């Protein structure tokens, strides 16, 4: 490793800690779980990011997913610049909001109407409020390890039982709020059935990531999604799919298209802003009409439908829609890195499990296959941290947490992936 390779990043981190809590504006950026200081990024192009010391990395973070077309795509930037000339924010309706909403409703059959917001957290929070207002019920069910933003009722972890009322997982979240949230292990359909049988008259909604990506990529097993859909429909419970990460990434129509399972309300984000802050939630017209000003459920936002973010989102979705081979290409690249990693893992002495869904993947330093958060907690976090640092030193920027997904863009070529595989082989040989 070159001396002073990260000199500027270290300097900036020291300065940041004096004026920003922890030196970062989102916890995972601190790199604390991987035992090093964070990189400060100065620019990005295509499949690469460059840090403040001019080090170049193959980027598998991709701003946590939205840069599916790669960084600084000229087609997206051209539209942004054109929009900027007319202003950055109006706090009033624009025609582009209609265009983005129409695109979403055409691609997602489960969405008749959509409300734009400014973040995925806001979208998930509002979707749950809507479900409660529509049903007149208070309790919600979420799955352990599925992340839906940092609103109070969703920052809840499981209690001691397999399916129990949650307890706060963050200071500042009251026990009263968490008491209305029931937490169940992902893929535990029998546990869900038991809870619904007991509490169905009190449950407003079930919310989940159809393919969780915030405990690493965990795949639904044994028709889990279809079973959840059938059960919630039968018991008149609103089903919310949080597709902030999977929407427009696993397929044009997200996980709902891939698995042919449709929710009552869908939460979206990331890609629909093309890299700008945005979120959305949508669903059947009779449910969405409960949102103000049409209905009694209040939701508002000064920057909702920001014209710059909306423009970037429209252009991103149009490019994905008009290039029919995009998802086949991403699948090919995902398969290439998966097959290459499996060969490396099989020849190494390390216990590693690879999970992949399309252009999402995670390497788990674990003994066997994983199906829920409890399994993920058994991973060797120290070994993952050493692996991460070794990859970073070789110019590969992975998600700095065992509990996150990695992302592939259309700009990653097979050469990038082969260099990634070579780096992984070298690191694991020395690990």
JOHU-V194538 format. One line per field, one symbol per residue. psi: psi as a letter, one per 30 degrees, with the letter a starting at -180 (. if undefined). A space follows every 10 residues. Layout:
# JOHU-V194538
psi->???
This chain:
# JOHU-V194538
psi->kkkgeheeee eeeeeefffk kfglgkefff gefghlllkj kelkkcgklk afggkkkkjg ehhhefhfgl khkeeeeeee eeeefflfkf hlklefeeee eeeefeejff jelkkkafle eeeeeeeeee eeeefglell klkkfkkhlg leffikllaf lejlkllkgk kfkleeeffg kkkkkkgiee eeeeeeeege ffkelkklke jkgggljkkk lhheeeeeee eeeeghkkkk kjheefkgef legafeeefh kklekkklac ffggflklll klakefefff kkgeafjkkl kegkgkeeee eeeeeeeeee efifgeeeee eeeeeeeeee eeeeefflgk jkkkkkjbgk lkjkilellk faeeeefflj eeeeeeeeee eefggjjlkh kfglllkklf fklfeeeeee eeeeeeefef .
